[in-house]
């Protein structure tokens, strides 16, 4: 009974004290697809991603009712760091949904304008950024005027003199951002200003963390997985290791209740639990202390303990093919250094195109049919069923004019249409494609979708194409998965193979490119395009890492280009700008900034490259 | 020629001087730059400035050598040779401008080779004539290197015969002047359009294939000058031409609202 009354009271008081307008709330998800484009247009760094932030305590005085209800001590504000733009997950500040939506756009414009190097405090910086926005964007100024005017009645005017002066200064700055005003000093932090950026954005815990070089990549991957799983950013704090050997969590029981997110080093084993409970705890914490200790978790170690038993592995086809590899230290090709093992994905049952891809596939088919060359009349043939009248008239006219002209080809023919183009798509399916991309699922999922849709599109336009996937375990086994051969018809068996793709192992890109080049060179087409779909740098368990892998891949690309192929790389790796120009040349690659849009990027690219 | 007859062109740098020097030294010029940044207008301006007749050919993928050089036609039971634009330009000692030259078939550009080195001659196979280009003749070609198109590039043997000028969208002050003059709007409105153009260009290569061109900004200005509401003018001139995707269009409208919202 007590519980029931308590819960009921809690709900009632919370609802009465809550200051937002849930009925007019706008969620970040509603504008998620426009947000990145808008932010970039405002001058925001194109490499940044948009994420939702969590509430942070603001420390300002709350209303009595809020204190009774125990809410209102946190507020979600927007901010930006080197990796991401953080926006509140939902905004329900105003009773009007249109205003809440406009607030999102305002925050993005402000964040794009905010200069981290600008001196001055939070107050001055926000005022300056606001003034800059208003000066340059008169349309946005109208929006801002509406937002600011609607905000003022929602703010409390404190009774204490110093707090009152502070609040008045903020109001003045909101109304007149062009005028330089200083924030009067006050013991109490000011009420949060939802129109401005975060007063003390967390300093990017990851950035300061000095990492061991060796496992940086593995850790990146792990943290990415965590990030994209939750897509939330917690205020991280860099902690120095507490030197006390055995910190006690509970010195005094009552106190510990209030201070439990203080960092205390507890001597306990690094366990490998699921992260689910940690996530809930993190939600409640104000600060996550990120600490390095000397222990490693096994999952970070780079062992390949997961070699499958033969019965469960993909089906190998034949004994394998030996290929050379480039050793940059010796500046020469080492013959027979890598073994390509062609394989068929195991358990691939014929399957139809998944339901969710049908609308997109239909659209692509229509679009690519337009690319298909029709059977067009070809003029000026030496033989053919029709006479080329134009040419005949021209020829007779020239002969009549007295100039001696040899008889040109004077017939028309209807040769089968063909752009004489062959395309091989090589997809990286190494273990890194297992990582998550938020709602879109795993990278491998996006790659599967891209392959499926790409195949639909190419079937529609009639170009010859082959689909292959690859991964590697050292140089002895570069697994080259046949998804669709050039000679094969694209049917449910191929779709089944694509759907059966699973991530695994490493990325020995050079060998895969060399083998793909060989296959592509066997195709009788005038122009042969080698498209590579990748999600990161070349790497493998042995020395195929860093420079060695990059140089070998570069060499393989150069060989392909010398052989007359057109290599081109599509990647979802944001850091690709660091190494891809070296591998493929400045115009030889493209980065899909939003991996979820990879299928669209890939097909549009193909149409653009060849259309 | 009176100054008013010279098409308006706002120089962004020393391109006019470079062009004039190249003309005096009888060197062919290659102009590269994105769509709608003023390449064609520049050539028209320079032709008028130098007092040369201008022969423009827009290249397409079916353009043959005969289309450039000329062909025999039948006129009243008789046959008559008819000069193509290139031959006309050589005979008149004028300026021949091949727009989007990469679109032309690869074999077409080969007829340009003897014209673009020190021989400066044009052999006409069908009439057996060999034309020597007069000092006034100049060949100008242009193309847009922005498209990542593996199948369409200029052959190095052709490229290496030209003095090349790289064009880009003009600096904001210059572009503002262009929009004001060409669009017939006041400076304040022109500034807003130029800033909007700058915002849209940030999206080139990521969300859009190419950013808004100066030409589109001028279109938007002209629609406004003829009385169209500013937002709608921007929508039809600056958002719709750039993308077909509903999400991108919605974002572009939000960007337009930052300049022309109410």
Interface residues (C-beta under 8 A of the other chain):
Chain A: X33 X34 X35 X36 X37 X38 X40 X41 X42 X43 X46 X105 X109 X136 X137 X138 X139 X140 X142 X143 X393 X394 X397 X398 X400 X401 X403 X405 X527 X529 X566 X568 X587 X590 X593 X605 X608 X609 X610
Chain B: X71 X72 X73 X74 X79 X81 X126 X127 X128 X147 X148 X149 X150 X151 X192 X195 X199 X200 X202 X203 X206 X207 X209 X247 X248 X250 X251 X252 X254 X255 X256 X257 X258 X259 X260 X261 X262
